[in-house]
Amino acid sequence: MGKHAKKTIVHGKELICPVCGEDQFWERETLMNTAGVTFLGFDWANKPAQNYICDSCGYVYWFLSK
Ligand SMILES: [Zn+2]
């Protein structure tokens, strides 16, 4: 980890890790259509989620587009 980490603004607010207080996150996109999620019947199951992962402790934020 580390080389892609940066300060991240979501909805006008800077992300701060609730666990360790870090403000550097790296980003990745995850498709939600895993078998388990689809089985549970969520209507957002096939949509991409944006992940921001704390560069310090690995805490993961999930943002689902509507
Ligand atoms: Zn953290």
N, CA, C, O and the ligand as a Tripos MOL2 file, in Angstrom:
@<TRIPOS>MOLECULE
protein
  265   263    67     0     0
PROTEIN
NO_CHARGES

@<TRIPOS>ATOM
      1 N           0.8400   -1.2060    0.0000 N.3       1 MET1
      2 CA          0.0000    0.0000    0.0000 C.3       1 MET1
      3 C           0.8670    1.2450    0.0000 C.2       1 MET1
      4 O           2.0620    1.1910    0.2910 O.2       1 MET1
      5 N           0.2450    2.3630   -0.3310 N.am      2 GLY2
      6 CA          0.9560    3.6190   -0.1500 C.3       2 GLY2
      7 C           1.0700    4.4860   -1.3810 C.2       2 GLY2
      8 O           0.8160    5.6880   -1.3130 O.2       2 GLY2
      9 N           1.4530    3.8970   -2.5240 N.am      3 LYS3
     10 CA          1.8040    4.7780   -3.6320 C.3       3 LYS3
     11 C           0.6070    5.4560   -4.2840 C.2       3 LYS3
     12 O           0.7640    6.5020   -4.9130 O.2       3 LYS3
     13 N          -0.5950    4.8790   -4.1450 N.am      4 HIS4
     14 CA         -1.7670    5.5250   -4.7320 C.3       4 HIS4
     15 C          -2.5880    6.2850   -3.6950 C.2       4 HIS4
     16 O          -3.6100    6.8840   -4.0310 O.2       4 HIS4
     17 N          -2.1580    6.2670   -2.4620 N.am      5 ALA5
     18 CA         -2.9570    6.8930   -1.4120 C.3       5 ALA5
     19 C          -2.9500    8.4050   -1.5540 C.2       5 ALA5
     20 O          -1.9340    9.0180   -1.8810 O.2       5 ALA5
     21 N          -4.1060    8.9830   -1.3020 N.am      6 LYS6
     22 CA         -4.2160   10.4360   -1.3620 C.3       6 LYS6
     23 C          -5.3950   10.8930   -0.5180 C.2       6 LYS6
     24 O          -6.2480   10.0970   -0.1250 O.2       6 LYS6
     25 N          -5.4250   12.1950   -0.2490 N.am      7 LYS7
     26 CA         -6.5870   12.7610    0.4180 C.3       7 LYS7
     27 C          -7.7890   12.6320   -0.4960 C.2       7 LYS7
     28 O          -7.6840   12.8250   -1.7070 O.2       7 LYS7
     29 N          -8.9300   12.3060    0.0890 N.am      8 THR8
     30 CA        -10.1110   12.0020   -0.7030 C.3       8 THR8
     31 C         -11.2860   12.8340   -0.2270 C.2       8 THR8
     32 O         -11.5860   12.8830    0.9660 O.2       8 THR8
     33 N         -11.9480   13.4860   -1.1700 N.am      9 ILE9
     34 CA        -13.1300   14.2850   -0.8640 C.3       9 ILE9
     35 C         -14.3590   13.5560   -1.3850 C.2       9 ILE9
     36 O         -14.4160   13.2070   -2.5640 O.2       9 ILE9
     37 N         -15.3440   13.3210   -0.5220 N.am     10 VAL10
     38 CA        -16.5960   12.7070   -0.9290 C.3      10 VAL10
     39 C         -17.7370   13.5950   -0.4690 C.2      10 VAL10
     40 O         -17.8490   13.9210    0.7120 O.2      10 VAL10
     41 N         -18.5820   13.9830   -1.4160 N.am     11 HIS11
     42 CA        -19.7050   14.8860   -1.1160 C.3      11 HIS11
     43 C         -19.2330   16.1160   -0.3590 C.2      11 HIS11
     44 O         -19.8720   16.5650    0.5930 O.2      11 HIS11
     45 N         -18.1150   16.6460   -0.7970 N.am     12 GLY12
     46 CA        -17.6210   17.8970   -0.2290 C.3      12 GLY12
     47 C         -16.9210   17.7550    1.1100 C.2      12 GLY12
     48 O         -16.5200   18.7540    1.7060 O.2      12 GLY12
     49 N         -16.7680   16.5390    1.5890 N.am     13 LYS13
     50 CA        -16.1120   16.3500    2.8840 C.3      13 LYS13
     51 C         -14.8870   15.4720    2.7340 C.2      13 LYS13
     52 O         -14.8780   14.4900    1.9920 O.2      13 LYS13
     53 N         -13.8580   15.8590    3.4590 N.am     14 GLU14
     54 CA        -12.6340   15.0780    3.4280 C.3      14 GLU14
     55 C         -12.8240   13.7970    4.2420 C.2      14 GLU14
     56 O         -13.2840   13.8410    5.3830 O.2      14 GLU14
     57 N         -12.4720   12.6790    3.6580 N.am     15 LEU15
     58 CA        -12.5800   11.4180    4.3960 C.3      15 LEU15
     59 C         -11.4880   11.3260    5.4610 C.2      15 LEU15
     60 O         -10.3120   11.5890    5.2100 O.2      15 LEU15
     61 N         -11.9200   10.9470    6.6350 N.am     16 ILE16
     62 CA        -10.9930   10.6600    7.7300 C.3      16 ILE16
     63 C         -11.3150    9.2670    8.2370 C.2      16 ILE16
     64 O         -12.4790    8.9440    8.4780 O.2      16 ILE16
     65 N         -10.3160    8.4580    8.3960 N.am     17 CYS17
     66 CA        -10.5680    7.1020    8.8960 C.3      17 CYS17
     67 C         -11.1180    7.1530   10.3220 C.2      17 CYS17
     68 O         -10.5120    7.7710   11.1970 O.2      17 CYS17
     69 N         -12.2750    6.5000   10.5620 N.am     18 PRO18
     70 CA        -12.8630    6.5180   11.9160 C.3      18 PRO18
     71 C         -12.0930    5.6520   12.9070 C.2      18 PRO18
     72 O         -12.3050    5.7440   14.1160 O.2      18 PRO18
     73 N         -11.2200    4.8310   12.4020 N.am     19 VAL19
     74 CA        -10.4860    3.9090   13.2690 C.3      19 VAL19
     75 C          -9.1680    4.5280   13.7320 C.2      19 VAL19
     76 O          -8.8720    4.5630   14.9260 O.2      19 VAL19
     77 N          -8.3790    5.0160   12.7680 N.am     20 CYS20
     78 CA         -7.0340    5.4690   13.1300 C.3      20 CYS20
     79 C          -6.7890    6.9490   12.8580 C.2      20 CYS20
     80 O          -5.7460    7.4830   13.2340 O.2      20 CYS20
     81 N          -7.7560    7.6230   12.1980 N.am     21 GLY21
     82 CA         -7.6110    9.0590   11.9850 C.3      21 GLY21
     83 C          -6.7980    9.4460   10.7620 C.2      21 GLY21
     84 O          -6.5560   10.6320   10.5400 O.2      21 GLY21
     85 N          -6.3780    8.4890    9.9730 N.am     22 GLU22
     86 CA         -5.6100    8.7360    8.7530 C.3      22 GLU22
     87 C          -6.4610    9.4990    7.7320 C.2      22 GLU22
     88 O          -7.6820    9.3440    7.7030 O.2      22 GLU22
     89 N          -5.8190   10.3210    6.8960 N.am     23 ASP23
     90 CA         -6.5690   11.0210    5.8470 C.3      23 ASP23
     91 C          -6.0770   10.6690    4.4420 C.2      23 ASP23
     92 O          -6.4270   11.3410    3.4710 O.2      23 ASP23
     93 N          -5.2720    9.6220    4.3370 N.am     24 GLN24
     94 CA         -4.7980    9.1530    3.0370 C.3      24 GLN24
     95 C          -5.5040    7.8430    2.6940 C.2      24 GLN24
     96 O          -5.4420    6.8650    3.4390 O.2      24 GLN24
     97 N          -6.1740    7.8550    1.5480 N.am     25 PHE25
     98 CA         -6.9110    6.6610    1.1420 C.3      25 PHE25
     99 C          -6.5260    6.2750   -0.2740 C.2      25 PHE25
    100 O          -6.1470    7.1340   -1.0700 O.2      25 PHE25
    101 N          -6.6160    5.0180   -0.5900 N.am     26 TRP26
    102 CA         -6.5090    4.6030   -1.9780 C.3      26 TRP26
    103 C          -7.8610    4.0830   -2.4240 C.2      26 TRP26
    104 O          -8.7150    3.7210   -1.6160 O.2      26 TRP26
    105 N          -8.0240    4.0600   -3.7200 N.am     27 GLU27
    106 CA         -9.3390    3.9290   -4.3010 C.3      27 GLU27
    107 C          -9.4330    2.6870   -5.1580 C.2      27 GLU27
    108 O          -8.4790    2.3260   -5.8470 O.2      27 GLU27
    109 N         -10.5810    2.0340   -5.1180 N.am     28 ARG28
    110 CA        -10.8220    0.9860   -6.0950 C.3      28 ARG28
    111 C         -12.3260    0.8350   -6.2810 C.2      28 ARG28
    112 O         -13.1140    1.2430   -5.4270 O.2      28 ARG28
    113 N         -12.7070    0.2510   -7.3940 N.am     29 GLU29
    114 CA        -14.1150    0.0380   -7.6830 C.3      29 GLU29
    115 C         -14.4080   -1.4530   -7.5930 C.2      29 GLU29
    116 O         -13.6380   -2.2830   -8.0740 O.2      29 GLU29
    117 N         -15.5310   -1.7730   -6.9730 N.am     30 THR30
    118 CA        -15.9070   -3.1750   -6.8190 C.3      30 THR30
    119 C         -17.3120   -3.3690   -7.3430 C.2      30 THR30
    120 O         -18.2210   -2.6130   -6.9990 O.2      30 THR30
    121 N         -17.4910   -4.3720   -8.1670 N.am     31 LEU31
    122 CA        -18.8400   -4.6940   -8.6230 C.3      31 LEU31
    123 C         -19.5250   -5.5200   -7.5320 C.2      31 LEU31
    124 O         -18.9340   -6.4350   -6.9580 O.2      31 LEU31
    125 N         -20.7830   -5.1740   -7.2640 N.am     32 MET32
    126 CA        -21.4640   -5.7910   -6.1370 C.3      32 MET32
    127 C         -22.1440   -7.1140   -6.4690 C.2      32 MET32
    128 O         -22.7670   -7.7190   -5.5960 O.2      32 MET32
    129 N         -22.0370   -7.5740   -7.7120 N.am     33 ASN33
    130 CA        -22.8350   -8.7450   -8.0980 C.3      33 ASN33
    131 C         -22.1830  -10.0730   -7.7440 C.2      33 ASN33
    132 O         -22.0640  -10.9590   -8.5910 O.2      33 ASN33
    133 N         -21.7700  -10.2060   -6.5180 N.am     34 THR34
    134 CA        -21.2980  -11.5100   -6.0660 C.3      34 THR34
    135 C         -22.5030  -12.4050   -5.8020 C.2      34 THR34
    136 O         -23.6110  -11.9060   -5.6060 O.2      34 THR34
    137 N         -22.3060  -13.6890   -5.7940 N.am     35 ALA35
    138 CA        -23.4030  -14.6300   -5.5810 C.3      35 ALA35
    139 C         -24.1040  -14.3650   -4.2550 C.2      35 ALA35
    140 O         -25.3330  -14.3810   -4.1840 O.2      35 ALA35
    141 N         -23.3450  -14.1270   -3.2340 N.am     36 GLY36
    142 CA        -23.9380  -13.9250   -1.9150 C.3      36 GLY36
    143 C         -24.8210  -12.6910   -1.8490 C.2      36 GLY36
    144 O         -25.9220  -12.7290   -1.3000 O.2      36 GLY36
    145 N         -24.3290  -11.6020   -2.4130 N.am     37 VAL37
    146 CA        -25.0970  -10.3570   -2.3700 C.3      37 VAL37
    147 C         -26.3670  -10.4880   -3.1950 C.2      37 VAL37
    148 O         -27.4340  -10.0550   -2.7590 O.2      37 VAL37
    149 N         -26.2680  -11.0780   -4.3750 N.am     38 THR38
    150 CA        -27.4440  -11.2440   -5.2250 C.3      38 THR38
    151 C         -28.4790  -12.1260   -4.5320 C.2      38 THR38
    152 O         -29.6800  -11.8680   -4.6160 O.2      38 THR38
    153 N         -28.0240  -13.1320   -3.8720 N.am     39 PHE39
    154 CA        -28.9140  -14.0360   -3.1520 C.3      39 PHE39
    155 C         -29.7580  -13.3000   -2.1150 C.2      39 PHE39
    156 O         -30.9160  -13.6500   -1.8870 O.2      39 PHE39
    157 N         -29.1800  -12.2920   -1.4970 N.am     40 LEU40
    158 CA        -29.8920  -11.5370   -0.4800 C.3      40 LEU40
    159 C         -30.9420  -10.6030   -1.0720 C.2      40 LEU40
    160 O         -31.7760  -10.0670   -0.3430 O.2      40 LEU40
    161 N         -30.9070  -10.4020   -2.3960 N.am     41 GLY41
    162 CA        -31.9780   -9.6860   -3.0550 C.3      41 GLY41
    163 C         -31.8890   -8.1750   -3.0360 C.2      41 GLY41
    164 O         -32.8900   -7.4970   -3.2690 O.2      41 GLY41
    165 N         -30.7170   -7.6350   -2.7640 N.am     42 PHE42
    166 CA        -30.5970   -6.1790   -2.8010 C.3      42 PHE42
    167 C         -30.6710   -5.6750   -4.2340 C.2      42 PHE42
    168 O         -30.0430   -6.2460   -5.1250 O.2      42 PHE42
    169 N         -31.4290   -4.6170   -4.4630 N.am     43 ASP43
    170 CA        -31.5880   -4.1270   -5.8310 C.3      43 ASP43
    171 C         -30.3430   -3.3970   -6.3370 C.2      43 ASP43
    172 O         -30.2170   -3.1470   -7.5360 O.2      43 ASP43
    173 N         -29.4400   -3.0610   -5.4510 N.am     44 TRP44
    174 CA        -28.1920   -2.4250   -5.8820 C.3      44 TRP44
    175 C         -27.1000   -3.4580   -6.1420 C.2      44 TRP44
    176 O         -25.9330   -3.1100   -6.3220 O.2      44 TRP44
    177 N         -27.4870   -4.7220   -6.1600 N.am     45 ALA45
    178 CA        -26.4950   -5.7890   -6.1800 C.3      45 ALA45
    179 C         -25.5920   -5.7790   -7.4100 C.2      45 ALA45
    180 O         -24.4480   -6.2280   -7.3410 O.2      45 ALA45
    181 N         -26.0950   -5.2730   -8.5310 N.am     46 ASN46
    182 CA        -25.2900   -5.3020   -9.7440 C.3      46 ASN46
    183 C         -24.5770   -3.9910  -10.0350 C.2      46 ASN46
    184 O         -23.9740   -3.8260  -11.0960 O.2      46 ASN46
    185 N         -24.6460   -3.0810   -9.1120 N.am     47 LYS47
    186 CA        -24.0360   -1.7750   -9.3540 C.3      47 LYS47
    187 C         -22.6060   -1.7210   -8.8150 C.2      47 LYS47
    188 O         -22.2480   -2.4410   -7.8840 O.2      47 LYS47
    189 N         -21.8160   -0.8690   -9.4110 N.am     48 PRO48
    190 CA        -20.4530   -0.7220   -8.9030 C.3      48 PRO48
    191 C         -20.4320    0.0710   -7.6010 C.2      48 PRO48
    192 O         -21.1920    1.0240   -7.4260 O.2      48 PRO48
    193 N         -19.5770   -0.3270   -6.7170 N.am     49 ALA49
    194 CA        -19.3630    0.4150   -5.4800 C.3      49 ALA49
    195 C         -17.9720    1.0160   -5.5150 C.2      49 ALA49
    196 O         -17.0260    0.4250   -6.0360 O.2      49 ALA49
    197 N         -17.8740    2.2080   -4.9470 N.am     50 GLN50
    198 CA        -16.5770    2.8610   -4.8490 C.3      50 GLN50
    199 C         -16.0030    2.5800   -3.4670 C.2      50 GLN50
    200 O         -16.6580    2.8240   -2.4530 O.2      50 GLN50
    201 N         -14.8160    2.0820   -3.4320 N.am     51 ASN51
    202 CA        -14.1490    1.8230   -2.1560 C.3      51 ASN51
    203 C         -13.0270    2.8230   -1.9310 C.2      51 ASN51
    204 O         -12.2830    3.1650   -2.8510 O.2      51 ASN51
    205 N         -12.9200    3.2790   -0.7070 N.am     52 TYR52
    206 CA        -11.7630    4.0770   -0.2960 C.3      52 TYR52
    207 C         -11.1580    3.3720    0.8960 C.2      52 TYR52
    208 O         -11.8070    3.1910    1.9260 O.2      52 TYR52
    209 N          -9.9150    2.9770    0.7480 N.am     53 ILE53
    210 CA         -9.2840    2.1360    1.7550 C.3      53 ILE53
    211 C          -8.2100    2.9250    2.4930 C.2      53 ILE53
    212 O          -7.3090    3.5000    1.8830 O.2      53 ILE53
    213 N          -8.3210    2.9410    3.7920 N.am     54 CYS54
    214 CA         -7.3660    3.6650    4.6300 C.3      54 CYS54
    215 C          -5.9580    3.1270    4.4000 C.2      54 CYS54
    216 O          -5.7150    1.9220    4.4770 O.2      54 CYS54
    217 N          -5.0400    4.0440    4.1170 N.am     55 ASP55
    218 CA         -3.6700    3.6280    3.8330 C.3      55 ASP55
    219 C          -2.9340    3.1540    5.0830 C.2      55 ASP55
    220 O          -1.9080    2.4790    4.9920 O.2      55 ASP55
    221 N          -3.4610    3.5080    6.2330 N.am     56 SER56
    222 CA         -2.7750    3.1680    7.4750 C.3      56 SER56
    223 C          -3.2490    1.8390    8.0580 C.2      56 SER56
    224 O          -2.4400    0.9540    8.3360 O.2      56 SER56
    225 N          -4.5780    1.7020    8.2430 N.am     57 CYS57
    226 CA         -5.0750    0.5010    8.9220 C.3      57 CYS57
    227 C          -5.8890   -0.4110    8.0120 C.2      57 CYS57
    228 O          -6.1920   -1.5400    8.3970 O.2      57 CYS57
    229 N          -6.2540    0.0520    6.8070 N.am     58 GLY58
    230 CA         -6.9870   -0.8130    5.8840 C.3      58 GLY58
    231 C          -8.4960   -0.7440    6.0140 C.2      58 GLY58
    232 O          -9.2110   -1.5020    5.3580 O.2      58 GLY58
    233 N          -8.9860    0.1540    6.8500 N.am     59 TYR59
    234 CA        -10.4380    0.3300    6.9580 C.3      59 TYR59
    235 C         -11.0080    0.6800    5.5910 C.2      59 TYR59
    236 O         -10.4080    1.4700    4.8610 O.2      59 TYR59
    237 N         -12.1700    0.1040    5.2240 N.am     60 VAL60
    238 CA        -12.7350    0.3050    3.8930 C.3      60 VAL60
    239 C         -14.0590    1.0610    3.9730 C.2      60 VAL60
    240 O         -15.0050    0.6300    4.6320 O.2      60 VAL60
    241 N         -14.0970    2.1860    3.2910 N.am     61 TYR61
    242 CA        -15.3580    2.8800    3.0640 C.3      61 TYR61
    243 C         -16.0040    2.3240    1.8040 C.2      61 TYR61
    244 O         -15.3130    2.0180    0.8320 O.2      61 TYR61
    245 N         -17.3340    2.1910    1.8170 N.am     62 TRP62
    246 CA        -18.0770    1.7480    0.6410 C.3      62 TRP62
    247 C         -19.0710    2.8180    0.2530 C.2      62 TRP62
    248 O         -19.8170    3.3080    1.1010 O.2      62 TRP62
    249 N         -19.0950    3.1850   -1.0090 N.am     63 PHE63
    250 CA        -20.0930    4.1240   -1.5150 C.3      63 PHE63
    251 C         -20.7980    3.4920   -2.6970 C.2      63 PHE63
    252 O         -20.1720    3.0940   -3.6790 O.2      63 PHE63
    253 N         -22.1100    3.4070   -2.5810 N.am     64 LEU64
    254 CA        -22.9130    2.8100   -3.6470 C.3      64 LEU64
    255 C         -23.6210    3.9170   -4.4160 C.2      64 LEU64
    256 O         -24.3030    4.7570   -3.8290 O.2      64 LEU64
    257 N         -23.4520    3.9080   -5.7270 N.am     65 SER65
    258 CA        -24.1590    4.8890   -6.5360 C.3      65 SER65
    259 C         -25.6100    4.4730   -6.6830 C.2      65 SER65
    260 O         -25.9100    3.2850   -6.8010 O.2      65 SER65
    261 N         -26.5040    5.4370   -6.6780 N.am     66 LYS66
    262 CA        -27.9280    5.1290   -6.7730 C.3      66 LYS66
    263 C         -28.3760    5.0280   -8.2180 C.2      66 LYS66
    264 O         -29.5510    4.7730   -8.4840 O.2      66 LYS66
    265 ZN         -7.3280    3.7980    9.3170 Zn       67 ZN67
@<TRIPOS>BOND
     1     1     2 1
     2     2     3 1
     3     3     4 2
     4     3     5 am
     5     5     6 1
     6     6     7 1
     7     7     8 2
     8     7     9 am
     9     9    10 1
    10    10    11 1
    11    11    12 2
    12    11    13 am
    13    13    14 1
    14    14    15 1
    15    15    16 2
    16    15    17 am
    17    17    18 1
    18    18    19 1
    19    19    20 2
    20    19    21 am
    21    21    22 1
    22    22    23 1
    23    23    24 2
    24    23    25 am
    25    25    26 1
    26    26    27 1
    27    27    28 2
    28    27    29 am
    29    29    30 1
    30    30    31 1
    31    31    32 2
    32    31    33 am
    33    33    34 1
    34    34    35 1
    35    35    36 2
    36    35    37 am
    37    37    38 1
    38    38    39 1
    39    39    40 2
    40    39    41 am
    41    41    42 1
    42    42    43 1
    43    43    44 2
    44    43    45 am
    45    45    46 1
    46    46    47 1
    47    47    48 2
    48    47    49 am
    49    49    50 1
    50    50    51 1
    51    51    52 2
    52    51    53 am
    53    53    54 1
    54    54    55 1
    55    55    56 2
    56    55    57 am
    57    57    58 1
    58    58    59 1
    59    59    60 2
    60    59    61 am
    61    61    62 1
    62    62    63 1
    63    63    64 2
    64    63    65 am
    65    65    66 1
    66    66    67 1
    67    67    68 2
    68    67    69 am
    69    69    70 1
    70    70    71 1
    71    71    72 2
    72    71    73 am
    73    73    74 1
    74    74    75 1
    75    75    76 2
    76    75    77 am
    77    77    78 1
    78    78    79 1
    79    79    80 2
    80    79    81 am
    81    81    82 1
    82    82    83 1
    83    83    84 2
    84    83    85 am
    85    85    86 1
    86    86    87 1
    87    87    88 2
    88    87    89 am
    89    89    90 1
    90    90    91 1
    91    91    92 2
    92    91    93 am
    93    93    94 1
    94    94    95 1
    95    95    96 2
    96    95    97 am
    97    97    98 1
    98    98    99 1
    99    99   100 2
   100    99   101 am
   101   101   102 1
   102   102   103 1
   103   103   104 2
   104   103   105 am
   105   105   106 1
   106   106   107 1
   107   107   108 2
   108   107   109 am
   109   109   110 1
   110   110   111 1
   111   111   112 2
   112   111   113 am
   113   113   114 1
   114   114   115 1
   115   115   116 2
   116   115   117 am
   117   117   118 1
   118   118   119 1
   119   119   120 2
   120   119   121 am
   121   121   122 1
   122   122   123 1
   123   123   124 2
   124   123   125 am
   125   125   126 1
   126   126   127 1
   127   127   128 2
   128   127   129 am
   129   129   130 1
   130   130   131 1
   131   131   132 2
   132   131   133 am
   133   133   134 1
   134   134   135 1
   135   135   136 2
   136   135   137 am
   137   137   138 1
   138   138   139 1
   139   139   140 2
   140   139   141 am
   141   141   142 1
   142   142   143 1
   143   143   144 2
   144   143   145 am
   145   145   146 1
   146   146   147 1
   147   147   148 2
   148   147   149 am
   149   149   150 1
   150   150   151 1
   151   151   152 2
   152   151   153 am
   153   153   154 1
   154   154   155 1
   155   155   156 2
   156   155   157 am
   157   157   158 1
   158   158   159 1
   159   159   160 2
   160   159   161 am
   161   161   162 1
   162   162   163 1
   163   163   164 2
   164   163   165 am
   165   165   166 1
   166   166   167 1
   167   167   168 2
   168   167   169 am
   169   169   170 1
   170   170   171 1
   171   171   172 2
   172   171   173 am
   173   173   174 1
   174   174   175 1
   175   175   176 2
   176   175   177 am
   177   177   178 1
   178   178   179 1
   179   179   180 2
   180   179   181 am
   181   181   182 1
   182   182   183 1
   183   183   184 2
   184   183   185 am
   185   185   186 1
   186   186   187 1
   187   187   188 2
   188   187   189 am
   189   189   190 1
   190   190   191 1
   191   191   192 2
   192   191   193 am
   193   193   194 1
   194   194   195 1
   195   195   196 2
   196   195   197 am
   197   197   198 1
   198   198   199 1
   199   199   200 2
   200   199   201 am
   201   201   202 1
   202   202   203 1
   203   203   204 2
   204   203   205 am
   205   205   206 1
   206   206   207 1
   207   207   208 2
   208   207   209 am
   209   209   210 1
   210   210   211 1
   211   211   212 2
   212   211   213 am
   213   213   214 1
   214   214   215 1
   215   215   216 2
   216   215   217 am
   217   217   218 1
   218   218   219 1
   219   219   220 2
   220   219   221 am
   221   221   222 1
   222   222   223 1
   223   223   224 2
   224   223   225 am
   225   225   226 1
   226   226   227 1
   227   227   228 2
   228   227   229 am
   229   229   230 1
   230   230   231 1
   231   231   232 2
   232   231   233 am
   233   233   234 1
   234   234   235 1
   235   235   236 2
   236   235   237 am
   237   237   238 1
   238   238   239 1
   239   239   240 2
   240   239   241 am
   241   241   242 1
   242   242   243 1
   243   243   244 2
   244   243   245 am
   245   245   246 1
   246   246   247 1
   247   247   248 2
   248   247   249 am
   249   249   250 1
   250   250   251 1
   251   251   252 2
   252   251   253 am
   253   253   254 1
   254   254   255 1
   255   255   256 2
   256   255   257 am
   257   257   258 1
   258   258   259 1
   259   259   260 2
   260   259   261 am
   261   261   262 1
   262   262   263 1
   263   263   264 2
@<TRIPOS>SUBSTRUCTURE
     1 MET1         2 RESIDUE 1 A MET
     2 GLY2         6 RESIDUE 1 A GLY
     3 LYS3        10 RESIDUE 1 A LYS
     4 HIS4        14 RESIDUE 1 A HIS
     5 ALA5        18 RESIDUE 1 A ALA
     6 LYS6        22 RESIDUE 1 A LYS
     7 LYS7        26 RESIDUE 1 A LYS
     8 THR8        30 RESIDUE 1 A THR
     9 ILE9        34 RESIDUE 1 A ILE
    10 VAL10       38 RESIDUE 1 A VAL
    11 HIS11       42 RESIDUE 1 A HIS
    12 GLY12       46 RESIDUE 1 A GLY
    13 LYS13       50 RESIDUE 1 A LYS
    14 GLU14       54 RESIDUE 1 A GLU
    15 LEU15       58 RESIDUE 1 A LEU
    16 ILE16       62 RESIDUE 1 A ILE
    17 CYS17       66 RESIDUE 1 A CYS
    18 PRO18       70 RESIDUE 1 A PRO
    19 VAL19       74 RESIDUE 1 A VAL
    20 CYS20       78 RESIDUE 1 A CYS
    21 GLY21       82 RESIDUE 1 A GLY
    22 GLU22       86 RESIDUE 1 A GLU
    23 ASP23       90 RESIDUE 1 A ASP
    24 GLN24       94 RESIDUE 1 A GLN
    25 PHE25       98 RESIDUE 1 A PHE
    26 TRP26      102 RESIDUE 1 A TRP
    27 GLU27      106 RESIDUE 1 A GLU
    28 ARG28      110 RESIDUE 1 A ARG
    29 GLU29      114 RESIDUE 1 A GLU
    30 THR30      118 RESIDUE 1 A THR
    31 LEU31      122 RESIDUE 1 A LEU
    32 MET32      126 RESIDUE 1 A MET
    33 ASN33      130 RESIDUE 1 A ASN
    34 THR34      134 RESIDUE 1 A THR
    35 ALA35      138 RESIDUE 1 A ALA
    36 GLY36      142 RESIDUE 1 A GLY
    37 VAL37      146 RESIDUE 1 A VAL
    38 THR38      150 RESIDUE 1 A THR
    39 PHE39      154 RESIDUE 1 A PHE
    40 LEU40      158 RESIDUE 1 A LEU
    41 GLY41      162 RESIDUE 1 A GLY
    42 PHE42      166 RESIDUE 1 A PHE
    43 ASP43      170 RESIDUE 1 A ASP
    44 TRP44      174 RESIDUE 1 A TRP
    45 ALA45      178 RESIDUE 1 A ALA
    46 ASN46      182 RESIDUE 1 A ASN
    47 LYS47      186 RESIDUE 1 A LYS
    48 PRO48      190 RESIDUE 1 A PRO
    49 ALA49      194 RESIDUE 1 A ALA
    50 GLN50      198 RESIDUE 1 A GLN
    51 ASN51      202 RESIDUE 1 A ASN
    52 TYR52      206 RESIDUE 1 A TYR
    53 ILE53      210 RESIDUE 1 A ILE
    54 CYS54      214 RESIDUE 1 A CYS
    55 ASP55      218 RESIDUE 1 A ASP
    56 SER56      222 RESIDUE 1 A SER
    57 CYS57      226 RESIDUE 1 A CYS
    58 GLY58      230 RESIDUE 1 A GLY
    59 TYR59      234 RESIDUE 1 A TYR
    60 VAL60      238 RESIDUE 1 A VAL
    61 TYR61      242 RESIDUE 1 A TYR
    62 TRP62      246 RESIDUE 1 A TRP
    63 PHE63      250 RESIDUE 1 A PHE
    64 LEU64      254 RESIDUE 1 A LEU
    65 SER65      258 RESIDUE 1 A SER
    66 LYS66      262 RESIDUE 1 A LYS
    67 ZN67       265 GROUP 0 **** ****
